[in-house]
Amino acid sequence: MQNVDLSDADLNSVDLSGSNLLDAVLDRADLRFANVGDIDWKGIKSIKGANVFGIKNAPAGFSVWAKDNGAVEIENDAPDH
């Protein structure tokens, strides 16, 4: 998965464990409840607006890094009324 552009991808509940995400773009990707165990995340190019709510098996430091780089934690994508 190196150099992949997953902008706006629906990755809800997907098993990404063990993925190499070097230079990956995950902008606005829906990562809710995705298994991110053992991912190589330190080379992710961009994660702005990605939803990391409920991610599973996150490597140490990943969640903080993701939010520091623009990711969000939103339970659902229903519009507010």
N, C-alpha and C positions, 0 to 999 in steps of 0.2 A: 504494500500500500504506500510505497514511497512516492513522493511527488504527486499524490492524488488530490484532486479538488473535490471535496465533499460538501461544498457550500450548499446550504438549504436541504441537505440529505435527511431523509427520515431514517434514523438509526435507532429508533425507540426499541429497547430490549434486545438489540443485536449483540452477539458475542464477538467482541473485538479483541479478546484476550490473546496476548502474544503478538499483536500487530506491530509492525515497524511503521511509525507515522512520520518519518523523516521528511521534512518539507511539505507535509500535508496541510491543506487549508480546510478548516472545519467551521468556517464562518456560518452562523445561523443554523448549524446542524442540530437536529433533535436527538440528543444523546440520552434522553431520560431512560433510566433503568438499564442502560447498556452495561455489559460486563467489560470492564477495561483492565482486568487483571493482567499484569506483566506486559503492558504495552510499553513500547519505546516512545515516550511522549516528549522527551526533552528537545527534540528537533522539530516539533510541530511549528509550522510557519505562522499560522493564525487560527484563533479560536473565538473571535469576536462574535458575540451574540448567540453562541452555541448554548443550548439548554442542557445542563449537567445535573438536573434534579434526579436524585435517587440512583446515581451511578453505582455500580457494584464492583467491589474488589479494587478500588482505586489505589494505585501505587502511592507510597508516601510522597506528599508534596504536590501531587497532581491537582487535587481540588482547589487548593489555595492558589497555585500557579494559574489554573484556568480562569478563576474569578478575577485574579489580578490582571489578566490579559483580556478581559471583556466578556467572559462567559457569564451566564445567568443561571439561577435556580428557580424555575417556575414549574409548579406542579402540573398544570394543564395549559392547554392553548386556547381555551374558551375565552371569547371576548367578554370584557366586563360590561355589564348593563346597569 
